[in-house]
Amino acid sequence: MDVTERVRELRAEAMEYRRQARLGGHFADFYSKKAADLSAEADELDGTAERRRAEREAIRRKIAAEEKHDHPQPKSRGWYMANVATYQLNLMLTRRAS
């Protein structure tokens, strides 16, 4: 039996387990897990697992970059100096007011 036949059999078996899981019942969780395991095994055999891992990692990196962009952490010297100048100005104005 070559790899493509084995992959085809695994995917067919996984599809049957998914169908059983959709029907519900006491073993729905078991069938769902079994289908996921068979699909993962088929992916490993035909090489799509590595591509899918790379796609998931790219999505994770993209989300992380967007989150970092949403909440940038200012670390530049210019930002620091602007805060120091603002602090000194506020301190000076507070002293004059009192």
N, C-alpha and C positions, 0 to 999 in steps of 0.2 A: 504494500500500500504506500503510495507516494504522499508527499506532504499536502498537496492540494486536495486529495480525496479525504485525508484525515481532517483537514480544516473544514471541508464541506460537511463532514459528519458531525464535527463538534458544533458547528453553527446550527445545524438542523436540530441537534439535541438541545442546544441552548434555547432555540426558538420554542421547542416543545415545553421546556421547563418554564419559559416566560408565559406561555399560554396557560399552563397549570397555575402559575402564580396569580395571573389575572382573574382566574376563577375564584380565588380566595380560599377560605377554609383554614384548617389548622396548620397546614404545611405550606402556606403561601410564602412565609419568610424563608423557609428552607429552599423552596423551588426558586425563589428570586436569587438567593445566594448561589445556588448551584448553577443557575443560568449565567450569572456574572463570572463565576469561576471558569465555566466552559468557554465563555467568550474571551476571557483573558488568556486562556490556554491557546485558543485558536489564533488570537492576535500575536502571541509569542511565536507560534509556528510559522505564520506567514509573513512576519516582519513588520506588521502594522503597529505593534506595541511600541516600538522605539519611536516611530513617527508620532503616534498619539501622545507619548510621554513628552516629546519635544514640543508639540502643540500646546499641551497643558502648561508646560514650563514657560513658554512664550506668553501665554495668557496671564500666568501668575506675575511674570515680570512686568507686563503691561499694566496690570492692576496696581502693582506696587509703585510703578512710576507715576501713575495717575494720582494715587494717594499721596505720594511724596510731593507732587506738584500742587495738590490741593492744600497741603499743610507744609509749605516750605520752611525749612529751618535756616534762618538767616545766620550765616557764619562769616560773612565777609567783614573785613576791617572797616569798610565804609559804614556798614550798618552799626558796628560797635561805636565808631566815632560819633555818628549821628546821635546815638543814645546818650553818650557821655555829654555831648554838647547840649542836648535837651535837658538832661539832669542838671547840669551846671546853670543853665538859664533859669530853670524852675527854682533852683536853690537861691539864686541871686534875687529873683523877683519875690520870693517868699521872705527873704531877709529885709528887703526894702519895705515890704508891706507891714512888717511887724515893728 
